Amino acid sequence: MKNSKTVLIDNHPGRNAQTFGIARELGTSMDLIHEPSVGVIGNKGDSQCYLGVQRKVEAIQKSLLQQIGESGTKMSMRLVQPEYTIATSDGMRNGTKEMRYSLIGREVTHDSVCEHLSASGLEGTIAVVACDKPPVGTAAAILEHNRPAIIMSDGAIRPGTDSETNEPIDIISGFQIAGHKDGDVKKRVACEACPGYGSCGGMFTYNTMQTFIGVVGLEPLHMVSPASEDPRRVDQFPGELVGYLKSLVESETLPRDIVSRDSLRNAMIVSLAVGGSTNVLLHGPEIARAAGFGNFWRDIISPDEFNHLSQYVVPVLIDARPFGRYSMVDIDGKGGIQVIVKELLAAGLLNGETLTCTGETLAEQVNRLDPPKPDGEVIYTVENPFKPTGGLRVLGGNLSPEYSAVLKLAGVEAGLEDNTFVGKARVFDGEEGLLETLENRPEVFQDNDMVIVRYEGPSGAPGMPEMLDSTSRITTLCRERGIVVGLMTDGRFSGGSVGLVIGHVGPEAALGGEIGLIEDGDEIVIDLNVNEINCTELRDAAKREERRRAWEQTVAGNGGIHPSVGNANTRLLNQMRNSAVPANLGAGMHPGRKLWVSEPRQAVASGFQPKNVHRPGSEKAF
């Protein structure tokens, strides 16, 4: 158990003074202060997402205290006091300048957890995670620290009820009526949308990433789907978590033993099957990086294989918000995420031999949980799925030469004829101008417009804000007028966004990407038959070069930065501006914009090839 990362406090009286004091106050033996440390951490922030975290942390701390001691059956470890990270509320800040801090919050969480784990020398960690960016930052720090650890979702919020229609509503409902003219209606929906506490309840980014973390092996599967208010999270799960951690410590099973090439592939396949958030294509690469893999799209899965799986092999198995009807609490009521995993295992789509934090393989864990069969209403079978194709697609073309652009196909409501969209560009240098137009002049948008929002990338914003406010207003506009308006951006989207929306277009405009060369009226072509997004005018080399020279002159005349980029008026925003790597590498902050990997390792292919037994001949070697 003792290793080079363990921080041992010697007999120096100054260092021992507080250590004795903490042991005394926490009720643990002073004879254990020189033993390896164990503790619990939690995510906190200014939203309902985090309101339930502290009581789970306290329950786990109590359970740990009961299992710390000098007897043979207990853990002879030094118990440290709980620590918490901070985070921004995406829901409160969407559509504002403060939203720039949302993705940065993943990085801040990573750094704060990293400091705690490393400086405290934790040899055993239990993390309670909430909202969508902090869990990824927490997982990344745990993987870099690489000592025994386990994660538990704090849980999702239950949906609200519309008092007039008696239908379930959630935070997305509030965004989708933002343009409503009746202020009383907007206030009523806002008051009714988020009862209780917990993270967003649909298959938005939070539940996408909790499912990902569970399937990748860092979280017990049965702890993913219960609501935050579910009593199991304080009465049953803390003891189970401590038991799992004790086994991980005793067996020296490390996070990087669990997170492998195949477990990451499993997690991404499940993300396709649940119609997950586009943000998984930022967070999956970040988790892979922290696990030692330097390039997700080279080491784990190629864009071609990802798209093949989504097009031909992996269907969507759930009828869930934002593209369907149900929430995570409904999935839990039908048996939980483990139902989906069991169904995918049985169909041949997942490698069941990957290791998990329970000490079992993925297949063994699912077999022990023994979930029911899909009910056919909330959770569907692979043979008869909710949607025949996977929920996500990555796109190349002259606007996305990095193959970074992503479309949530599960959320597209209209606009694709024969898998193709052709429209005219309507360009906005920043989301603020788009929101102002949607609010005050919505009539200017016409059928088959493709809205271009640029200078909102990782460096340009800086911080790559998500555009739930914009996409929700456009969705409502399209439904009311019976038209199709798409949106393409070098920023990103909420997991709650629906419609013909394409994010993560790169290279971003602030760094000279082709999206910065589009002009109003240009023809934009989306072709999912070849998985490309193209601007027709930019196919003309002479015209493209002319526009590039004009862009470069504008940049040169403004001191080397385009005037449309956002104001980096804090040290944190400035750090993001000058260190963010591209979206296809996770959009994190790294010195010199070069992806940093702690203790890199080789991705070892197991030989397992995903296939769908219900679609013979659909598999393809890559």
MARTILO-899518 format. One record per residue (C-alpha): residue number from 1; x, y, z. Coordinates in steps of 0.02 Angstrom, whole numbers, plus 32768, in hexadecimal, padded with zeros to 4 digits. Example, Ala and Ser with C-alpha at 12.3 -4.5 7.8 and 13.67 -1.06 7.14 Angstrom:
<sites>
> nr,X,Y,Z
> 1,8267,7F1F,8186 .
> 2,82AC,7FCB,8165 .
</sites>
This chain:
<sites>
> nr,X,Y,Z
> 1,8000,8000,8000 .
> 2,8090,8077,8023 .
> 3,80DE,80C1,7F88 .
> 4,8141,8154,7F48 .
> 5,80A7,81C5,7F46 .
> 6,807B,81A6,7FFC .
> 7,8094,823E,8069 .
> 8,80D1,8204,8113 .
> 9,80DD,827E,81A2 .
> 10,8179,825B,8208 .
> 11,8197,827F,82BF .
> 12,81B5,8339,82A6 .
> 13,814D,838A,8330 .
> 14,8116,841C,82C5 .
> 15,80D0,83AC,823D .
> 16,8086,8334,82BA .
> 17,802C,83BB,831D .
> 18,7F9B,83D1,82A7 .
> 19,7F9A,831A,8274 .
> 20,7F7E,82E6,8329 .
> 21,7EFC,836F,8337 .
> 22,7E9B,8336,829D .
> 23,7E9C,8281,82D6 .
> 24,7E5A,82B6,837F .
> 25,7DCF,8321,8333 .
> 26,7D9C,829D,82B4 .
> 27,7D9A,8214,8338 .
> 28,7E24,81A7,82EF .
> 29,7EBC,815C,8342 .
> 30,7F57,81C9,8351 .
> 31,7FBD,812C,8333 .
> 32,7F81,812E,827F .
> 33,7FC0,81DB,824E .
> 34,8059,8197,81F4 .
> 35,7FF4,8119,8190 .
> 36,7FBC,8137,80DC .
> 37,7F28,81AD,80CD .
> 38,7E75,818E,8097 .
> 39,7DEA,820C,807D .
> 40,7D4F,8246,8022 .
> 41,7D39,82DA,7FAE .
> 42,7CA1,832F,7F60 .
> 43,7C71,83AC,7EDA .
> 44,7C14,844A,7F0E .
> 45,7BD4,84E4,7EB6 .
> 46,7B48,8563,7EA5 .
> 47,7AB8,84F9,7E66 .
> 48,7A3F,8470,7E9A .
> 49,7AB6,83F4,7E4A .
> 50,7B23,83FC,7EE4 .
> 51,7AA8,840C,7F74 .
> 52,7AAA,8352,7F9A .
> 53,7B65,8337,7F92 .
> 54,7B95,8366,8043 .
> 55,7B1D,82EC,8097 .
> 56,7B64,825D,802D .
> 57,7C15,8291,8055 .
> 58,7BEB,8297,810D .
> 59,7B98,81EB,8105 .
> 60,7C31,81A1,80AF .
> 61,7CA5,81F6,812B .
> 62,7C41,81A7,81B8 .
> 63,7C4D,80FD,8166 .
> 64,7D09,8114,814D .
> 65,7D1D,8143,8204 .
> 66,7CC9,80A1,8236 .
> 67,7D43,803D,81CB .
> 68,7DE3,8096,8203 .
> 69,7E43,8042,828E .
> 70,7ED1,7FD3,82C4 .
> 71,7E74,7F2D,82C8 .
> 72,7E92,7EAF,823F .
> 73,7DE9,7EC8,81EC .
> 74,7DF7,7F85,81DE .
> 75,7E5F,7FFB,8173 .
> 76,7EFC,8034,81CD .
> 77,7EFE,80DD,817A .
> 78,7EFF,8194,81A8 .
> 79,7E52,81E0,8189 .
> 80,7E56,8291,8142 .
> 81,7DC9,830D,814A .
> 82,7D56,831F,80B2 .
> 83,7D83,839B,802A .
> 84,7D16,83F1,7FA8 .
> 85,7D31,843E,7EFD .
> 86,7CD7,84D5,7EB4 .
> 87,7C78,84E5,7E11 .
> 88,7C0E,8557,7DA4 .
> 89,7B55,8537,7D86 .
> 90,7B3C,8518,7CCC .
> 91,7A81,852F,7CDA .
> 92,7A8C,85DA,7D2B .
> 93,7B16,861B,7CB9 .
> 94,7AE1,85DA,7C0D .
> 95,7AD7,866A,7B92 .
> 96,7B43,86DD,7BFE .
> 97,7BFB,870C,7BFD .
> 98,7C0F,86AA,7C9E .
> 99,7BF0,860A,7C3C .
> 100,7CA6,8617,7C04 .
> 101,7CD5,85CF,7CAD .
> 102,7C70,852F,7C99 .
> 103,7CEE,84C3,7C3B .
> 104,7D7B,8519,7C98 .
> 105,7D26,84D5,7D34 .
> 106,7D58,8426,7CFD .
> 107,7E0D,8460,7CFF .
> 108,7DFC,84BA,7DA6 .
> 109,7DAD,841E,7DF4 .
> 110,7E3A,83B4,7DAF .
> 111,7EBE,8427,7DF8 .
> 112,7E6C,8434,7EA3 .
> 113,7E51,8378,7EB2 .
> 114,7F02,835A,7E74 .
> 115,7F46,83CB,7EFB .
> 116,7EE2,8374,7F83 .
> 117,7F0C,82C4,7F4B .
> 118,7FC4,82E5,7F31 .
> 119,7FE6,8358,7FC3 .
> 120,7F84,82E9,803A .
> 121,7FD1,824D,7FF1 .
> 122,7F28,81F6,7FEB .
> 123,7F38,813A,7FD6 .
> 124,7E7D,8124,7FD0 .
> 125,7DFA,819E,7F8E .
> 126,7D3D,819F,7F7E .
> 127,7CF6,822D,7F15 .
> 128,7C41,8269,7F0F .
> 129,7C28,82C6,7E6B .
> 130,7BA0,833A,7E29 .
> 131,7B74,83A4,7D90 .
> 132,7BD3,837D,7CF0 .
> 133,7C82,83CB,7CEC .
> 134,7CBD,83A8,7DA0 .
> 135,7CA8,82EA,7D90 .
> 136,7D1C,82E8,7CFB .
> 137,7D9D,8356,7D52 .
> 138,7D90,82E6,7DEB .
> 139,7DA6,8247,7D84 .
> 140,7E3B,8292,7D28 .
> 141,7E93,82C1,7DCA .
> 142,7E72,8214,7E12 .
> 143,7EBE,81C4,7D77 .
> 144,7F5A,8231,7D7F .
> 145,7F70,8210,7E39 .
> 146,7F53,8157,7E14 .
> 147,7F35,8115,7EC2 .
> 148,7E9B,80AE,7EF3 .
> 149,7DFD,8115,7EDA .
> 150,7D44,8105,7EB7 .
> 151,7CC0,8180,7E7B .
> 152,7C06,8190,7EA5 .
> 153,7B89,81FA,7E49 .
> 154,7B2A,8270,7EBC .
> 155,7A92,8249,7E50 .
> 156,7A18,82A2,7DDF .
> 157,7989,8317,7E0B .
> 158,78D7,82D9,7DF5 .
> 159,7873,8332,7D6E .
> 160,77F6,83B9,7D9B .
> 161,773F,83BD,7D68 .
> 162,76EA,8443,7CFF .
> 163,7655,8479,7D69 .
> 164,75EB,849E,7CCE .
> 165,7613,8408,7C60 .
> 166,7646,838D,7CE9 .
> 167,76D9,835A,7C7B .
> 168,778B,833F,7CB9 .
> 169,77FE,83D4,7C9F .
> 170,78B3,83FA,7CC5 .
> 171,7934,8484,7CB1 .
> 172,7935,846C,7BF4 .
> 173,787B,8497,7BF4 .
> 174,78AA,853E,7C3F .
> 175,7929,8562,7BB7 .
> 176,78B0,852F,7B2D .
> 177,782F,85B1,7B61 .
> 178,78AE,863B,7B7C .
> 179,7867,8698,7AE6 .
> 180,77B3,868C,7B24 .
> 181,775B,8735,7B2B .
> 182,76FB,8711,7BCB .
> 183,7768,8734,7C62 .
> 184,76F1,86D8,7CD6 .
> 185,7705,8638,7C70 .
> 186,77C2,8646,7C76 .
> 187,77BF,8660,7D32 .
> 188,7748,85CD,7D4F .
> 189,77B3,8554,7CEA .
> 190,7851,8592,7D3E .
> 191,7803,8577,7DEA .
> 192,77C4,84C9,7DC0 .
> 193,7853,8483,7D58 .
> 194,78D3,8457,7DDF .
> 195,7885,8413,7E80 .
> 196,78F6,83C4,7F02 .
> 197,79AF,83B3,7EDD .
> 198,7A28,8353,7E6F .
> 199,7A7C,8367,7DC6 .
> 200,7A1E,8379,7D21 .
> 201,79AA,82E5,7D0D .
> 202,79A7,82C0,7C52 .
> 203,7A2D,826B,7BEC .
> 204,7A89,830F,7BE9 .
> 205,7B43,8322,7C0D .
> 206,7B3C,82F3,7CC5 .
> 207,7AE7,824C,7CAB .
> 208,7B4A,822B,7C0D .
> 209,7BEB,823D,7C6E .
> 210,7BAE,81DB,7D06 .
> 211,7B7F,814E,7C91 .
> 212,7C2B,815F,7C3F .
> 213,7C86,815C,7CE8 .
> 214,7C20,80C5,7D1F .
> 215,7C42,8062,7C80 .
> 216,7CFA,8092,7C7B .
> 217,7D01,8040,7D26 .
> 218,7D1E,80CB,7DA6 .
> 219,7C6C,80C9,7DED .
> 220,7BFB,8037,7E1D .
> 221,7B75,8029,7D98 .
> 222,7AE3,8020,7E12 .
> 223,7B16,80C8,7E5D .
> 224,7B05,8128,7DBA .
> 225,7A4A,813B,7DA0 .
> 226,79F3,8150,7E4B .
> 227,79B8,8202,7E6E .
> 228,7A1C,8272,7EE0 .
> 229,798F,8269,7F5F .
> 230,798B,81AA,7F5B .
> 231,79AA,816E,800F .
> 232,7A20,80E6,7FD1 .
> 233,7AA2,816C,7FB2 .
> 234,7AB4,818F,806C .
> 235,7A76,80ED,80BB .
> 236,7ABD,8062,804E .
> 237,7B3F,80A0,7FD3 .
> 238,7BBD,80ED,804F .
> 239,7BDF,8045,80A0 .
> 240,7BED,7FF1,7FF6 .
> 241,7C67,8076,7FB9 .
> 242,7CD7,8061,8051 .
> 243,7CD6,7FA4,8037 .
> 244,7D06,7FB6,7F80 .
> 245,7D8F,8033,7FAC .
> 246,7DD5,7FC0,8032 .
> 247,7DE2,7F35,7FB0 .
> 248,7E35,7FAA,7F32 .
> 249,7EB6,7FE0,7FB4 .
> 250,7EDA,7F2D,7FEB .
> 251,7EEB,7EEE,7F38 .
> 252,7F4D,7F87,7EFD .
> 253,7ED1,7F9E,7E6F .
> 254,7EF1,8049,7E24 .
> 255,7E84,80BB,7DB8 .
> 256,7EF6,809F,7D23 .
> 257,7EE0,7FE3,7D38 .
> 258,7E26,8002,7D1F .
> 259,7E26,8087,7C97 .
> 260,7E6D,802F,7BFE .
> 261,7E5B,8041,7B43 .
> 262,7DC9,7FC6,7B42 .
> 263,7D70,8011,7BD8 .
> 264,7D78,80BC,7B85 .
> 265,7D33,8070,7AE4 .
> 266,7CA8,801E,7B49 .
> 267,7C7C,80C4,7B97 .
> 268,7C76,811D,7AF0 .
> 269,7C09,8095,7AA3 .
> 270,7B8E,80A5,7B34 .
> 271,7B8F,8162,7B18 .
> 272,7B55,8141,7A66 .
> 273,7ACF,80C9,7AA5 .
> 274,7A85,8147,7B1F .
> 275,7A86,81D8,7AA2 .
> 276,7B01,822F,7B12 .
> 277,7B3C,82E3,7B19 .
> 278,7BB4,832A,7A99 .
> 279,7C20,835A,7B2E .
> 280,7C56,82A4,7B3E .
> 281,7CC8,82C7,7AAA .
> 282,7D22,8349,7B15 .
> 283,7D1F,82E7,7BB7 .
> 284,7D45,8239,7B74 .
> 285,7DEB,8273,7B2A .
> 286,7E14,82CE,7BCD .
> 287,7DF6,8232,7C36 .
> 288,7E5E,81CE,7BBA .
> 289,7EEB,824E,7BC6 .
> 290,7EEA,8244,7C83 .
> 291,7EF2,8187,7C75 .
> 292,7F93,8197,7C11 .
> 293,7F55,8195,7B5D .
> 294,7F95,822A,7AFB .
> 295,7F1C,822C,7A6A .
> 296,7E6C,81E7,7A7F .
> 297,7E47,81DF,79C4 .
> 298,7EE9,8181,79A2 .
> 299,7EFC,8115,7A3D .
> 300,7E47,80EB,7A69 .
> 301,7DD6,80FB,79D1 .
> 302,7DE7,814F,7927 .
> 303,7D64,81C7,78E1 .
> 304,7D41,814A,7857 .
> 305,7D1F,80BC,78D1 .
> 306,7CB8,812D,7942 .
> 307,7C49,8160,78B1 .
> 308,7C3B,80AE,7870 .
> 309,7C00,8073,791A .
> 310,7B84,8101,7925 .
> 311,7B41,80EB,7874 .
> 312,7B38,802F,7865 .
> 313,7B54,7FD5,790A .
> 314,7B1B,802D,79A9 .
> 315,7A66,8069,79BA .
> 316,7A18,80DE,7A3B .
> 317,79C3,8078,7AC3 .
> 318,796A,80FA,7B2E .
> 319,78D7,816F,7B18 .
> 320,7923,81FA,7B80 .
> 321,7929,82B6,7B8B .
> 322,795A,8321,7B2E .
> 323,792D,82BE,7A91 .
> 324,78AA,8251,7AE6 .
> 325,7833,824E,7B7A .
> 326,7885,8204,7C13 .
> 327,7906,8232,7C96 .
> 328,798E,81D3,7CF3 .
> 329,7917,81B1,7D83 .
> 330,78A8,8154,7D07 .
> 331,793E,80F0,7CCA .
> 332,7964,80C6,7D7F .
> 333,78B0,808E,7D96 .
> 334,78C6,8012,7D07 .
> 335,7964,7FC8,7D50 .
> 336,79EB,804B,7D34 .
> 337,7A7E,8061,7CC1 .
> 338,7AAE,7FAC,7CDF .
> 339,7A18,7F77,7C75 .
> 340,7A64,7FD3,7BE0 .
> 341,7B11,7F8C,7C00 .
> 342,7ACE,7EDA,7C0E .
> 343,7A6F,7EEE,7B6B .
> 344,7B0A,7F30,7B11 .
> 345,7B76,7EA5,7B58 .
> 346,7AFB,7E22,7B1D .
> 347,7AFB,7E6D,7A6E .
> 348,7BB9,7E64,7A62 .
> 349,7BD7,7F1F,7A68 .
> 350,7C3F,7F2A,7B07 .
> 351,7CD9,7ED2,7B48 .
> 352,7C9D,7E84,7BEA .
> 353,7D4E,7E58,7C25 .
> 354,7D7F,7F0A,7C56 .
> 355,7DA2,7F25,7D10 .
> 356,7D33,7F91,7D80 .
> 357,7D41,7FE4,7E2A .
> 358,7CDA,7F5B,7E7D .
> 359,7D67,7EE0,7E5B .
> 360,7CFF,7E88,7DD8 .
> 361,7D04,7E8D,7D1C .
> 362,7C7B,7EF1,7CC8 .
> 363,7C1F,7E51,7C9B .
> 364,7C30,7E0B,7D4C .
> 365,7BEE,7EAB,7D98 .
> 366,7B57,7EAB,7D26 .
> 367,7B35,7DF3,7D46 .
> 368,7B3A,7E10,7E02 .
> 369,7AC3,7EA4,7DF5 .
> 370,7A4F,7E38,7D8A .
> 371,79EB,7EC7,7D3D .
> 372,7943,7EA8,7CE9 .
> 373,7929,7EA5,7C2D .
> 374,7904,7F49,7BD3 .
> 375,7850,7F7E,7BEF .
> 376,7837,7FB8,7B3A .
> 377,77F5,8063,7B6C .
> 378,7883,80BB,7BC6 .
> 379,7910,8042,7B9B .
> 380,790E,7FE2,7AF7 .
> 381,7967,7F48,7AB7 .
> 382,79F6,7F49,7A3A .
> 383,798A,7EE0,79C6 .
> 384,78FA,7F5D,79CC .
> 385,794B,8002,79FE .
> 386,7901,80AE,7A1E .
> 387,7968,80F4,798E .
> 388,79C7,8088,790F .
> 389,7A69,80EB,790F .
> 390,7ADB,812C,7998 .
> 391,7AC1,81D7,79E2 .
> 392,7B62,822F,79AD .
> 393,7BC6,824E,790F .
> 394,7C72,82A1,78F8 .
> 395,7C88,8307,785A .
> 396,7D17,833A,77E8 .
> 397,7D16,83A4,7749 .
> 398,7D64,844C,7721 .
> 399,7D17,849B,77BC .
> 400,7D54,8411,782F .
> 401,7DFA,83CB,77F0 .
> 402,7E24,8390,78A2 .
> 403,7D87,8323,78A3 .
> 404,7D57,837C,7943 .
> 405,7CA6,83B2,7915 .
> 406,7C1A,8350,7966 .
> 407,7B61,833C,7942 .
> 408,7AE6,82F1,79BE .
> 409,7A84,8291,793D .
> 410,7A0C,824E,79C0 .
> 411,79D0,8301,79DD .
> 412,79B5,8335,7927 .
> 413,78FD,8358,790C .
> 414,78FC,838D,7854 .
> 415,7967,83CE,77C6 .
> 416,79C0,8334,7788 .
> 417,7980,82F3,76E1 .
> 418,79DD,8258,76A6 .
> 419,7A56,827D,7735 .
> 420,7A80,8326,76E8 .
> 421,7A5F,83DD,7714 .
> 422,7A82,8470,76A1 .
> 423,7A69,8520,76E3 .
> 424,7AA8,85D2,76E7 .
> 425,7B1E,8615,776B .
> 426,7AE4,869B,77E3 .
> 427,7B81,86D0,7840 .
> 428,7B94,8710,78F2 .
> 429,7C3B,873A,7942 .
> 430,7C0A,8702,79EF .
> 431,7B6D,86BC,7A41 .
> 432,7B38,8765,7A89 .
> 433,7B07,87A7,79DD .
> 434,7AA4,870A,79B6 .
> 435,7A43,8713,7A59 .
> 436,7A1C,87CA,7A3D .
> 437,79D8,87A2,798F .
> 438,7972,870D,79CD .
> 439,7928,8778,7A56 .
> 440,78FF,8815,79F1 .
> 441,78FB,87E5,7938 .
> 442,78D4,872A,792A .
> 443,787A,8747,7885 .
> 444,7921,875E,782A .
> 445,7944,86A4,7834 .
> 446,790A,8645,779C .
> 447,78F1,858F,7770 .
> 448,7997,8535,7752 .
> 449,7A01,85BB,77A3 .
> 450,7AA1,8577,77F1 .
> 451,7AD0,85EA,787F .
> 452,7B8D,85F7,7896 .
> 453,7BC7,862B,7945 .
> 454,7C83,863F,794F .
> 455,7D0B,8682,79C2 .
> 456,7CBD,8619,7A4B .
> 457,7D40,858E,7A4B .
> 458,7DB5,855B,7AD9 .
> 459,7E2C,85ED,7AB4 .
> 460,7DB5,8666,7A62 .
> 461,7D2E,8679,7AE7 .
> 462,7D9B,864A,7B46 .
> 463,7D52,85AF,7B97 .
> 464,7CE4,8562,7B10 .
> 465,7C39,858C,7B5A .
> 466,7BA5,851B,7B36 .
> 467,7B0F,8566,7ADB .
> 468,7A75,851C,7B2B .
> 469,7A1D,85C4,7B29 .
> 470,7A3A,85DD,7A6E .
> 471,7A10,852B,7A3A .
> 472,7972,8529,7AA4 .
> 473,7933,85CC,7A59 .
> 474,7959,858D,79A9 .
> 475,78FF,84E9,79CE .
> 476,7865,8547,7A09 .
> 477,786D,85BC,7972 .
> 478,7876,8528,78FA .
> 479,77E5,84CD,794D .
> 480,7777,8568,794D .
> 481,7799,8598,7896 .
> 482,77B1,84EA,784D .
> 483,785E,8515,780A .
> 484,790E,84CF,7819 .
> 485,7999,853D,785F .
> 486,7A3E,84EA,7889 .
> 487,7ACD,8528,78F4 .
> 488,7B86,8509,78DF .
> 489,7C0A,8547,7959 .
> 490,7CBC,8536,7997 .
> 491,7C6D,853B,7A44 .
> 492,7C0B,84AB,7A8E .
> 493,7B5C,8477,7AC2 .
> 494,7B00,843F,7B5B .
> 495,7ACF,8389,7B65 .
> 496,7A1F,83CF,7B65 .
> 497,7A30,841F,7AB9 .
> 498,79CD,83D7,7A28 .
> 499,79BD,8404,7972 .
> 500,7A33,840A,78DE .
> 501,7AC5,844C,7944 .
> 502,7B7D,842A,7928 .
> 503,7C00,845B,79A8 .
> 504,7CBC,844F,79C6 .
> 505,7CE3,8489,7914 .
> 506,7D9E,8494,7908 .
> 507,7E18,84DF,78F5 .
> 508,7DB8,8568,794D .
> 509,7DA4,8615,7902 .
> 510,7E16,866B,7980 .
> 511,7EA7,85FE,7945 .
> 512,7E86,8617,788C .
> 513,7E0E,8587,786B .
> 514,7DA6,8582,77CD .
> 515,7D08,85AA,782E .
> 516,7D4F,865A,7840 .
> 517,7D4E,866F,7782 .
> 518,7C94,864E,7766 .
> 519,7C2C,86E2,772A .
> 520,7B72,8704,772F .
> 521,7B18,86A8,76A3 .
> 522,7B9D,8623,7689 .
> 523,7B5B,8575,7663 .
> 524,7B71,84FA,76F3 .
> 525,7B61,8441,76CC .
> 526,7B50,83B9,7750 .
> 527,7B60,830C,7705 .
> 528,7B4F,827D,777F .
> 529,7B69,8200,76F3 .
> 530,7C21,8230,76F8 .
> 531,7C1E,8284,77A4 .
> 532,7C59,832E,776A .
> 533,7C2D,83E5,7780 .
> 534,7C65,8457,76F4 .
> 535,7C57,850B,76BD .
> 536,7C44,8509,7600 .
> 537,7C97,85B2,75E7 .
> 538,7D32,8578,7645 .
> 539,7D4D,84ED,75C8 .
> 540,7D8D,8577,7554 .
> 541,7E45,8585,7582 .
> 542,7E56,8638,7542 .
> 543,7DBC,8674,75A1 .
> 544,7DF5,861B,763F .
> 545,7EA2,8669,7635 .
> 546,7E57,8716,7618 .
> 547,7DEB,8706,76B3 .
> 548,7E7D,86C3,7719 .
> 549,7EEA,8757,76EB .
> 550,7E5F,87CD,7721 .
> 551,7E4D,8770,77C6 .
> 552,7F08,8777,77E6 .
> 553,7F0C,8831,77C1 .
> 554,7E80,884C,7840 .
> 555,7EE1,87E9,78C2 .
> 556,7F83,8844,789E .
> 557,7F2C,88EB,78AC .
> 558,7EEA,88BD,7958 .
> 559,7F8E,888D,79A9 .
> 560,7F8F,87D6,7977 .
> 561,7EE2,87A5,79B5 .
> 562,7E3B,87AD,795B .
> 563,7DCB,8839,79A0 .
> 564,7D37,87C1,79AE .
> 565,7D86,8752,7A32 .
> 566,7D45,8763,7AE3 .
> 567,7D95,87CB,7B6C .
> 568,7E0D,8764,7BD5 .
> 569,7E04,87D6,7C6C .
> 570,7E36,875C,7CF5 .
> 571,7ED3,86F4,7D0B .
> 572,7E6B,8656,7CF8 .
> 573,7E1D,868D,7C53 .
> 574,7EC6,86C6,7C14 .
> 575,7F11,861E,7C41 .
> 576,7E88,85C6,7BDE .
> 577,7EA5,8639,7B4A .
> 578,7F5D,8613,7B41 .
> 579,7F60,855B,7B6E .
> 580,7EC1,8508,7B2C .
> 581,7EDD,8472,7ABA .
> 582,7E5F,844E,7A2E .
> 583,7DB5,8401,7A4E .
> 584,7DE7,8359,7A03 .
> 585,7E6C,834C,7A8C .
> 586,7DF2,837C,7B16 .
> 587,7E02,843B,7B18 .
> 588,7E64,8439,7BBB .
> 589,7EEB,84AF,7BF6 .
> 590,7F9D,8474,7BD0 .
> 591,8045,84CF,7BC8 .
> 592,8068,8513,7B1C .
> 593,7FC6,84C8,7AD7 .
> 594,801C,841E,7AD6 .
> 595,7FBB,8390,7B25 .
> 596,8011,835C,7BC7 .
> 597,8006,82A7,7BFD .
> 598,8045,8265,7CA4 .
> 599,80A4,81C1,7C91 .
> 600,806A,8199,7BDF .
> 601,8041,80E6,7BB5 .
> 602,801E,8081,7B1A .
> 603,7F6D,8056,7AE8 .
> 604,7F66,7F99,7AE0 .
> 605,7EE1,7F50,7A6F .
> 606,7E8B,7EB8,7ABB .
> 607,7E4C,7E71,7A18 .
> 608,7D97,7E8C,7A4A .
> 609,7D31,7ED1,79B9 .
> 610,7C84,7F1B,79DC .
> 611,7BFB,7ECA,7977 .
> 612,7B3F,7EC6,7977 .
> 613,7AFF,7E14,7972 .
> 614,7A59,7E56,7932 .
> 615,7AAE,7EA7,789C .
> 616,7B1B,7E20,784C .
> 617,7BA2,7E68,77DC .
> 618,7B9E,7F15,782A .
> 619,7C46,7F00,7881 .
> 620,7CE2,7F45,782D .
> 621,7D99,7F39,7859 .
> 622,7DF9,7FDC,7875 .
</sites>
